[in-house]
Amino acid sequence: MRQEKVREMAASILKCGKNIVWLNPKEDEKIKSVMTKDDIRGLIKEGVIKKSGKNSQSRARARKLHEKKKKGRKSGKGKRKGTKKARIEKKPTWMKNVRSQRKMLKQLQKEKPEAVAKIGYRILYKRVKGGYFKGKKYLKAAVEGKKR
């Protein structure tokens, strides 16, 4: 029997596609001498005909990409989908900013008590809480009287 026909019959027995059936090229004579489905079942038991494993999707490229992303690559403006607020949590950044400003305010009160007293420590503290200053630099400038 032709190899193609054997492959078709084996596929129906193994319940898979024709391309997944593997025929041992060394046992070509045995495969050609087959006549019935029972003969094919016998060859399957012998291991002359097998069901080859399906090719799964390779993770090699994904792993390589993950390594690059770990290093901080692939995060340019073209790769971003969400807004800035969606990508970075607002609260932790606000907490970090406010805590550093409060620390700076305490430091300024120790170093330049008269400059802080001119505006008022409480007023400056409330302004920090309200997000009046962008960062420590702006707070320092306000206390020193450069900008108000």
N, C-alpha and C positions, 0 to 999 in steps of 0.2 A: 504494500500500500504506500502511496505517496506520503512524504513527510508532512506536507501541509494538511492532508486529511487526518493523519494521526494526531497532529497538533490540535486540530479542531475538536476531535473526539475526546482527547485528553483534557481539553479546556472545559468541555461539558461535564466530564466526570469530576474534575477537580473544582468545578464551579468558579472559574476565573476566566479572564480574557486570554485570547490566543497568544498575545505577546508575553504573557507572564509564564507560559509553559516553557520549561527547559528540557531539551532533548540532548542526551549525552552524545556528542559527536563520535566518540570511540565505539559506541554500540550501534552504529549505523545499520549494520546487517540485521540485527535483532528488530530494529524499528521497521525496516522494510518488510520483514517477514510477518508482521502482525496482520490479522484478518478481522478480528472482532473486538468489541469493547472489553470483553473478558480478558483477552490477550493484553490489552492496554492496561487494564487494572493490575495484571501480573507484573508488567514492566514498571508500573508505579510502585508496587511493593518492593521490587528489586532495586529501585532507585535509578533506573535508566531514564525515566521521565519524572520530572519534579516540578513543583510550583515554586518559581523563583520569587524571592521577597520583593515587595514593592519598594520603589525608591522613595525614601522620605525626604522632606525638604531639609536642605543642609542649613546648619546654624553657623557655619564658619564665617560667612560675611556678617551675620548679625553680631557675632562675638567681636569681630574686628571693629565694627562700628561702635559697639558699646565701649570698647577700650578707648577709642578716640573721644567719645563723649565724656568719659571719665576724666580725660586730660583737659577737657574744656573746649574741645573743638566742636564744630558742627552746630554752633548755637548763635549764628549770626542773625541779622534782622530778617533774612529770607526764610529762615527755619521756624520763626516764631508764629504761633497761631493765636494764642490768647493775648489779652491786653497785659500791660505791665502789672496792673493790680492783680490779675488772675495768676500770673507767674510768680510773683513775690507777695507773700503775706504782708498785709499792711500793719497789723498790730505789733509783731516782733520788731519791725523796723522803727516804728514809732516809739516803742519802749526803749530801744537802744539809743535812739536820738535824745529822748527826754532824760534818760538816766545820765547820759554823758553831759548834757546841759546843766542838770542839777548839780552834778559833781563839780563842774566848772564854776557854777554860781557860788558854791560853798568855798571853793578855792579863792575866788575873787574877793569874797567877803573877808577872808583871812588876810589876803595880800593888800587889798585896797578898800578898807572899810568905808572911807569917806566917799569914794566914787559910787559904791553900791548904795550908800545911805542917801545920796543925792536923788536917786530915782525911788529907792525903797526896795528892800529885800523881798517883801511880800508881793509887791507889784511885779517885780521881775520874775518871781517864782510862778505867779499866776500866768504871766505872759508865756513862760516856758511851757506850762501845762496846756495852754490854749493854742500852742503851735505858732506863736508870734515870730519866733526866730527859726531860720532855716537850719542852723547848726551852731556849734560852739563859737566859731569865728564871728558870727553876727551878734551873738550875745556879748562877747568880749568888746566888740566895737561899740555896742550900745552903752555899756557900762563906762567905757573910756570916753564917751561923748563924741566919738567920730561921726556916728550916724545915729539918728533917733527917729 
